Amino acid sequence: MLAWRLLWRNWRSGEIKLLSVALALAVTVVSAIALFTDRLEGTLLEQSNSLLGADRLVTSNQPHRREWADEARRRDLAQTRVVHFASMVFAGDEMHLASVKAVAEGYPLRGYIDTSQTPFALEPELIERAQGIPAAGEVWVDSRLLPLLHIELGDTLQVGEGRLRATRVITSEPDGSGPFSVMGARILMNWADLERTRVIQPGSRVEYQWLLAGEEAQVSEFMQWLEPKLSEHEEVMDIENAQRRLQGTLLSGRRFLVLAAVMGVLLAGVAIALAARQFADRHINQVALLKSLGTSAGRIRGLYLAQLLILAALASLLGLALGALLQEVIARVVLKLYQIEMAPSGLIPIALSLLSGPLALVGFALPSLWFLPGVPPIKVLRQEMVIPRGAFVWQVILACAVLILLVGVFGRDLVLGLTVLAALAVVGSLASALALGLLATSRRAGAQAGSRWRLALASIQRRRGASVLQVVVFATAIMLLLSLTIVRTSLIEEWQVKVPDNAPNHFLLNIAPSQVEDFRALLTADSLKVEQLYPMVRGRLTHINDEPKPEDTLNREASLTWTAELAEDNQVVAGKWWGEWQRGEADLPGVSVEQEVAERLGIALGDRLSFSIGGLAAEAEVASFRTLEWESLQPNFYFIFEPGALDDYAPMYMTSVYLPAEKKRFINTLLTRYPTVVVIELDRIINQIRTIISQVSDGVGLVLAMVLLGGCLVLIAAVTGSIDARKQEAGLLRALGAPRRLMVGGIWIEFALLGGCAGVIAVMASEALLLGLQVFVFEVPVQPHYLYWLLTPAVSAVFVGVLGAISCRHAVTTPPAIVLREAQ
Amino acid sequence: MAYMLQAAQLGKTVTTAAGDLTILKDINLSVAKGESLAITGASGSGKSTLLGLLAGLDVPTTGRVELAGINLGELDEEGRARVRAEHVGFVFQSFQLLPGLTALENVMLPLELVGDAKARQRASEYLERVGLAARLGHYPPQLSGGEQQRVAIARAFACEPDILFADEPTGNLDSSTGHTINDLLFGLNEEAGTTLVLITHEERLANRCARQLQLAGGELMIASAEAIA
């Protein structure tokens, strides 16, 4: 009870306000980031799973076994089934080899099917989310099927032996890129119609998919049970292979959030430590008095500990509430802007957030306060007595330990946390040395300065230790903020570059060689930019140096092409590109292989690769390895042959094109004229990537704002730490007749100088830190930031100057008698 | 005779950069229960150091102090704190009020620390007795020097100590306010029958005590024999 009363009195007197705010801020930053990243990850997982339509997918050429389904049901997992096959569909005289997907009730378990009554609809108001699956007797179809068959919605088409009515067009579906999708337009039908249409006959080439979903732990457990029972014809798919394109963006986004969290916590930690130091300074006399009144050191320790723990608990609750509110705001914005319902957060981040308050207190505040109970009672009689504080080294070690714990537990990225800490340790020592040097220079300059400058420089020199500390603290705060801002900007720029606004958003396949010129003309006439046209044949890699290729990789047909020009986003990393490359003794044509797949297959330069192309054999020698960017959304190939090498294999051409939304209906014209051309609409995938980038960027922006707040708090804490001594001096100087203008000017100059010094150190340090981060963590190109070299010292001089002047205004504007009495 | 306070061969030496510095040397004195003793001396004569040793705030280099019959030398800091809590009250030159606490809360604080359930009531009573009934909710910076010292006196007496140590209680006050404060201090002391050890450099104030000792260069100048008697 007494601790509560003492805490309330301390709060009322303003002595713990800064400490409380800093503590609450630390918890807010930690909880907002912990909750947000948890939800973001959950959402992304759900979205990625929606690409599969399930949490796990078991594919096979036969239906899954009944006893497995029973076991899944027993374990409360949701399940449904899908079968993919290619089938010729007819309407009148027209026919098309469609990619049919028959789905059972419950499909999809994750994600949604979006449909429309308007073919080629893009406008959100025309698109509606399907409830359920097509009714028996009905099908939903790709828009492009309608012009191909010359039908409209409501017409019937022949599938196998049955007639089904096309009632809607599909605008997006989970797992849109099924195994047969490249071949033809999608038709979605009800599983119940399979029998009636007799579309699947013995020997038909079909792929059955068994979809499963549930709590991740249960699903994993079930998969562990199931996997040993699977035959070689059955394959399990999870999101790993479904979201490859997004991985880079997500990983760096997540890392940025963790980095922001580290910096946010660090800044809040510095603010907590400074506030605690200030609190300790003000309580030395109080403790001495309590001791003279007969309170034992143990009791004092208990009383202060109890107050701090209550404070930590309250700050944690407040911080958690604020953090939850903040991330809820982001989630709402995300929902409104992108129609994405974010996944709810788990309980673990909440529990961890609540723990972060007491942890931050132990790590950052306790070391500064530990000496308090040891203040000797004789201090009440000897005001001049200097009280030794605990060893600084231990304070730093404890703070680092807590920081590592917080980052390790919340960020789950210990390496990143350690990198930042190591950088900070170096920066801290360099900053101290530089600050001392700069202050020494300022002393020499002070000898020739005017009175305001002399006053300011004298004040800096008088509080030499405190001045160095302030410069280091300012520099650290500014450095962290600067680095974070620059990293954020360059990351977002980097992401935008990867998916530029006019990135090709449609792939056009299956263009006959005779159509190439006409095709190019048609596109150009509609003022559409034509990317390179690649000849393409489908082929299967069979042997490497006459040995069968490894069974676990590339068990499907790959697209093979040839070209003289290397695409912009491709880079030869080993071997030589055509022109420089010479054929070997066997006089085989050269092939350039994508580096990752080469590694997986164990291919070396000079190896002989055998392909089976439509039953014909082809051989080539490995001339080079290439890297490429899957995220660029350009046509990319594992194997590129030297020009002319595949001329004998009846190639079809492919290209990519950027179609703005308003020209979407161009596809209709195109397909009517070239019915055999296959169109892959990437625009929805691109939109999805953009959505996720925006989500991550928004989160990042908000986190940055919170970290900025932490930085300001640190600056305030550093300035107010010296207020008591300043008040007394200012009162004395004013009592001696110093004009107010001189005093205010002196304070301005003093803080502006400290801010300027800190700015110079900060910009140097942040360049060093960024170098490390960009090279080792984010892998983005390094570039110096000249503008910041000019701006940072100037802005920080003005900002710290204003902050100092505002904080100290009370000391110079209040009548000296009152100031002196208060200072007593 | 029952003594409240006894000191024998008390000495204090501190180590400085220039070598050992003896602040107090061979101090012998005793104070009877209810007696008032003034220790006078010039600035730097060691008055405050002596007060610190007598009250158990500090430990001597040599000699011993017995307070309320307890040998302080045999106790650790925790033990000395218990003795102070049970028997000792203080009035300081610089008042030592906590600036964030109201006058009432400053007086309540020591009572709350010993778990007195009627802390608020007793603190109000004592503040009324020192004439500050109308100032209970004021903070120290809002009070004059004299008023602050009255709060400090109320705080000292509210605990009903057996012995009160006063360190230059009027040192920071003008003479007229100082006079009022002295009247208050001695009046309350007489009422409560508290033993009083007063440190002062003012002869007029010292004369109000039953006995005076003078400290010069760390030694007692008035015959120690008399002091012990």
Interface residues (C-beta under 8 A of the other chain):
Chain A: L2 R5 R9 N10 R12 S13 G14 E15 N285 Q286 L289 L290 K291 S292 L293 G294 T295 S296 A297 G298 R299 P376 P377 I378 V380 L381 R382 Q383 I818 R821 E822 Q824
Chain B: S48 L51 G52 A55 L57 D58 E77 E78 A81 R82 V83 R84 A85 E86 V88 F90 F92 S94 Q96 L98 P99 G100 L101 E105 L109 P110 E112 L113 V114 P141 C159 D167
